[in-house]
């Protein structure tokens, strides 16, 4: 009887539903955010390595950078808080 149950279940495999792919960000957004990552990483490294004049320049850029608001949908509060801390 267990063989019959096994055979009856073997043909009824349920395939997982496909997960919809996230839309790719526009190339200009990728370039823009990559620039932010490079600057933030460089600023962090300057602090860690004790190069505080370089770090101040990085923090100044973060505080004063005029970003395109269309790239920041939903993140204005975070941006404003980061600028305040960086200033």
FENVENCOR-V35232 format. One record per helix or strand of 3 or more residues. SS is the DSSP state (helix for helix, strand for strand). FROM is the first residue (numbers start at 1). TO is the last residue. If there is no record, write none. Layout:
# FENVENCOR-V35232
SS_FROM_TO ; SS_FROM_TO
This chain:
# FENVENCOR-V35232
helix_2_10 ; helix_27_48 ; helix_52_64 ; helix_69_72 ; helix_76_86
